[in-house]
Amino acid sequence: MDFKELEDIEHKIEEREDFSGEKVRPLIIFFPKNEEEVVRIVKFARKVKIPIIPWGSGTNLTGAASCDKNCILIDMSKMNKILEINDVDWYVRVQPGIKLIDLFEELEKKGFMLPPDPASFFLCSVGGAVAESSGGMKGVRHGSFREWVLALRVVLPDGEVIKVGEPLRKNRAGYDLVHLFVGSEGTLGVITEIWLRIIPLPKRKMVMISALLKDFESVGEVIVGLRKNRILPELSEYVDADVVRALNKHLNANLKETEGGMLLISIEEDMVNDVLKVLEGKTIDVKVAEGEEAEKLYSLRAQAAIAVKAESGNVFYAEDIVVPVSKLPEAIRRLKEIGRKYNTKFYVISHIGDGNLHPNIIIEDKDTRERAFEEIARMAIELGGSVSGEHGIGVQKAKLMAEQIAKHNGIRVLDLMYQIKKLIDPDDIMNPNKYVELAYKFLNNSSN
């Protein structure tokens, strides 16, 4: 294909791979430096009817940015500026290519924070986090990116630029189009500017409680206990015994190993005794950390997936189910049953405080791995949960998403989603045949 009319835009030809190991083989990769260059790329793609795949940092886990031979990859890494930090209206305006960790550091200098902190925060881009509606370790108190995006500038599939939303905490003018694009996985347009709500850094002293549990089942009971006692941690994370061993082996974590795994709870200092009462009888050892020691534990939890990937040799699927917190004990019990059925162990990393479980499935045979993956997701559906809390759908979970929506919401809801995709992207050039579009096709093929 002749890209001569775009040759003044920085570009290269190369293959890539996302964090899940999905190969990405575009015809060409463009690196736009501004919105005008994004518009030119999108208009060209529409004219020649070639798909566009927006790319942040490649930390996706569901094939949401996959492409094989016939696509343009738009790498947003050159659009990486902080455009404004408003210390009165409490928002920050950024370009999508800025790394999340760089934004965190700049906000902290000004006395602010943006709470959503996906485990890939030291790698991922802000645009990717918004497109995926990423969650993170502080989601139990602060929610996912969906709760923090105020407004967006988006290049639509026809090259038109729109701004949706306002940098206001309250805005009831029209349909909520902002949250149509948040979590849309690049299927509706290319995000070029983002307004995010920020809050002041907390003044009360926070500490990290690390609890070594007696067994896997105890973690569900602890979280239910916290909820019943009206305790809301800022962070409530769990890694099982196999993940702890992987951290020690690959990252020299020097953590104590027990068969119950480790629960991390970040809480205000004056709430420590309340948490310790809930933990009574369910732990082998409990420590209260602060300062550098607490930061180290937080960092190790953030890098847990890297340790598991190193342990697995890339033969793994990272699950991302959510169940109601009240159903956590049952979900954990059934997860162990599925592990026994497939004669395997799951490396469980979890935002346990909001019911978001990440069992990492390490089975050599791909077909068997997929069966276990789907069985875990269907268990979540049966318990009134979701097949994805933060990793997204991409191609990996489209069939499961269709099953969830059909069971919980009805097929008309998925039909409406598909019609929105077709309305905004009639030529089907924006990250096609993934997410809603692919889920719709699965559902309709199964009913024919």
N, C-alpha and C positions, 0 to 999 in steps of 0.2 A: 504493500500500500504506500502511496506517495504522501508523505507528511511535509512536503516542501513549504506550504503556507504557514506551518508552525515551527519552522526550523530555527527561528530566533528565540524560541522558548527553550530553556535548558532541558536536555533530554538524554537518555541513554537506553541501551538495549541490554537487559540482563534478566536472569531468572531469580526468583525469590522464594522464600519459605516462611510460613507463619509459625507461631509458637507450637501449634498442634502438629506440625510436620507437613501441612498441606502445601503442595507445590503451586507456585504462581508463575505462569509463563506468558507474559504479555507481549504483544508486538513491539511496544515501545513504552517507556516510562517518561512522563513529563514531570518537571519540577517547577510549577508556577510560583512566581514571586509575589503576585498580587491577584486581586479579584478579576481584573480585566483579562489576565492571561487564562484564568480558569474559564471565563466566559468564552474566550476564543476556542479553547480545547473542546468545550461542551458543544458549541455550535458546529464545529468541524465534525465531531463524532456523530451528531444527529444527522448532518448532511450525508455522510457516507454510511450511516446505519451500522456503526461499530460500538460495542458495549464499552462503558466507562466503569472503572472500579476505583473509588477513592481509597487511599492508603494512608494510614497514620504511622504506626510503628511495627505493625505485624504481630501484635501480641494476642490476636484473636485466636479462639480455640474451637470454632465451629465451622470453619471454611467460609466465613462471611465475605472474605476478600479473595476467594479463589478465582482463578481464570486460567484457561488453557488455550494459548496460541492466538485467539481472536478477540483481543481486547486492548484498550488503552488503560494503563495504570496512572492515576494522578497522585503522585507523591506530594503530600502537603507540608513536608518538613521545612521548606524554605519560608513558609508563611508562619513564622514562629514568634511574633512580637506580642508583648503586653501593650495594649493601646491605651488603657486607662485603668487606674485604681481609684475609685470614688470613695473617699473616707467619710462622706456624709450620707450618701444614699446607699452605701454599702453594697457596691457591686464592682466587679472587675470585667473589663472588656478585652478579649484576646483574639488572636488568630488561631486557627485550629491546629497548627503544627507545633505549637509550643509543648514541650514535655511537661507532664503533670508535676514532676518533682521540682522543675525550675519555677513553675508558678507557685507551688507551695512555699518555696524558699523566699521568693519576692514578697508574697503576702505576709509571711512571718516577720519580715523586716519592718513592715508597716503596722504590725500588731493585729493582723487578721488571719483567718483560716478559711479554707474551703474543705468541709469535712469529708466528702466521699473520697475514699482512698483504696481503690482496687489494689490487689496484691502486686500488680505490675506497675504501680505508680512511679517507680524509678526508671521505667522503660517507655510506658505508653504515652501517647499524645492526648491532649485535651479533646481535640476533635474526635478521635477514636472513642474516647470514654463517653462522649455525648452521643455519638452515633450508635453505640452499644448500650446506652443507659447503664453504664457500669456501676457496680455497687462498691463493696469493700468492707474492710474490717470495722469501720465506724458506722456501718449501715444499721446496726441494731438501734442506735439512737437517732441517727441523722438521715437515714434513707439512702437512696441511690442518686445518681446524677439527675434523674427526672425531677427531684424535688428542688434542685438548685439552678436550673437553667431558666433565665427570665426572658431572653430574646435571642434571635438568631438572624443572620443574613445567610441566604441560601441561593445558590445558582440552580435554577430549575432545569429539567432535561431539555428545554427548548432554548436555553441560554439566558432567559430572563432572570433578573436578580430581584428577590423580594426580601423584605424584613418582616419577620413575624414576632409578635410579642412586644413588650415594653420593659425597660429596666426598673420595674415597680413591683413591690410586694403584692399590691392589689391592682387587678386589671380585669374588668369584666366586659371588655369591648369585643364582641364577636366570639366565634368558635375558637377553641384553644388549639391553634395550629402549631404552636411551639412544640407541644408534646406529641404532635403527629410526627415531627421530624426527629425528636429525641428518641433514640432506640430504633430508628428506621433502617439501620444497617446499610446506609448508602444507597438505598433503593429508590429514594424519592428526589434526591438532589445532592449538591456538593455544598457543605457548610463552609462559609468563608469568614464569619465573625460570630463570636459567642459572648453574650452577657451572662455572667454567673453571679448569683447571690453570694455574699461573703459575710462572715460574722467575726466579732472580736475574739481574740485568743482567750481561753477561759482563765479566770483569776483564781479560782479555787484549785488547790493542789490535787493532782491526779496521781494515783499509784497503780502499779500492776500486780495483781495477785496471780501467781502461777500455782496451779493445783495439780499434783500427780494423782490420777484417779485410780481407784481399785480395779475398775473394769470399764469396758466400753459402754455398757448399759447405763452406768452412773451419770454420764454426761447429760442424757436426756432428762433424767430426774432432777439434776441440778438446775437446768434451765427452766423447767416447769416450776421449780421451787422459787427461783428468782422472780418469775412472773407473779406467782401467787402472793409473794411478799412485797409486791409493788416496787421492785428494785430494777432500775433501768441503767445498765452499764453503758459507758461510751463505747466499749469494745468487749466482745464476748466470743472468743475464738477457740477452736479445738483442733488438735492434730493427734492422730492415733499413734500407737506404739511403733508401727512400721515407718511412719513419717518421721518420728523422732530419731529412729535409727538411721534413716536416710540423711537427715540433717547432720547428725554426728559424723557419718561416713564421708559425705561429700562437701560439707561446709564447716567441718571441725567445730560444731556447735557446743560440744561438751555438755550436753544435757543429760540429766539422769534418766535412765531407761526403765520404764515400768510397763506392764501389759495393759494398763488402763489409759495410756496416753496422757497428754497434757492439756489442761484448760487454762486459758489466759483471760482474765477479767480486768479491764481498766475501769476504775471507779474513783469518785471523790474520796479523799482520805477519811472524811468523817463517816463514810458508809462502809468502811472495811469490816467492822464487827458484824454488821447485818449480813454481809456476804459470807463471812466465816461461819455463821450459824447455819446457813443453808448448806454449806459444804460438809458439815459435821457428819461423820460416819461414812463418807463416800470417798475419802482421800487417803493416800499413803503419806503424803507430805504436802505442806502448803508454805509458800514464801510470799512475802510482800516486798516488791522491788520498787525503786524509784530512780530517777535520774538516768545515768548511763546504763545501769543494769536493766531498767525497764525498756529503754530504747533498744537495747540488744535483743530482748525477747520479741519486741515488735518487729524488728528487722528480720529476725529468723523466721517468724511467722510469714512475713511477706515473701521470703525466698523459699518457702516450703515446696512450691510447685517446681522450682528449679532443681531442688534436691531429688524430688520424685522422678522428674524427667531423666536426670542423670542415672538414677537407680534402675529405671525401666529400659534404658537404651532406646527411648522414643516409641516403644511398643505399648502405648497406653491411650485411653480415652479419658478425658477429664469430664466427669459428670457434673451437673449443676442443678440439682433438683431443689425445690422448696416445698416444705410441708408446713401446715399449721403447727405452731409451737406445741399446742396441746397433743399433737400426734407424733412428736419426736420420739418418745419411748417406743411406740409401735414401729415407726420407720426404722429405727436403729435395730430393733429385733428382726424385722424382715430383711434388712440389709445383710445381717449376719447369715440368715437362711439362704439368701441368694448366693453369698460367698461360698457356703458349704455346697450348694447345688452345683456350682461351677468349679469346685475344688480349687478355689483361689482366695486370696486375701485382697481387700481393697485398701489402698493408701488413702485414708479419709482425712481431708482437710476441710474445715467447716467454719462458716460464719454462723456458728451454732445458735447464737442469741436470737436470730430472726428466722430460724428453721431452714437455713440455706446450707445444704450438704454437698460437698465435692468428693464423692468416692472416685478415686482414680483407678480405672480398670486396666490391669496389666495382665493380659492374656495373649500368648503368642499368636494363636490362630485368630485371624481377623473375623471370620464368621461367628466364632464362639464369643469373641469380644463384643461384637455388635449385638448378639442376642442378650448378653448380660447387661449391656448398656441400655437396651430398650426395655428390658424387664424392670430395671431400677426406675426408669422414667415412668413406666406404666404404674408402678407401685405408688409413685408420687401422685399421679392423676387419681388413682383410687382413693387416696387419703385426702382428696380435696386440695391438693397442691398444684405445683406448676413444674413443667419440664425444664424451665430455665428461670433463674433468678437474676443473672447478671452476665453470663457468658454469651447470651444471644442464641439465635436459631441457625442462621446461615444455611448451609445445605445439610448439616449433620442432623438437625433436629426438626426439619420441616414436617416429616410424616408424623412425628410425635406431637408437634404443636397442633397439627390438624386434628389429631385424636383428642387432645385436651380441649380445644375449642368446641368441637362437636359434642363432647360429653358435658362440659360445664356451661357453655354459652349457647350452643345451637349453631348449625351450619350457616344460618343467615348472617351471623356475625362475621364469619370468615369470608363470605360472599361480599359483604360491605367493604371489608379490608381490601379485597382484590379489586373491587371497583374503584377505590381510591387510588390504588397503584396505577390502574389503567387511565384514570382521569388525568393524573399528574404526568404520567410517563407513557403516552399512547404508543410511542415508537419502541418502547421496551429497551432503552439503552442504558438505564441506570442500574448497574449491578444486577442483571437479569437472572431469572430462574433460580432464585434463592428466597428464603424467608417466606413472606406471605404468598408470593406467586407460586413457589414450589409447594407450599402446604396446600394451597387451593387445588393444585393439579393432583396431588396425592389423594385428597379427599374425593375429588370428582372421578378419578380413575377407579377408586375403590367402590364407588356407588354405581358405576356403569356395568 
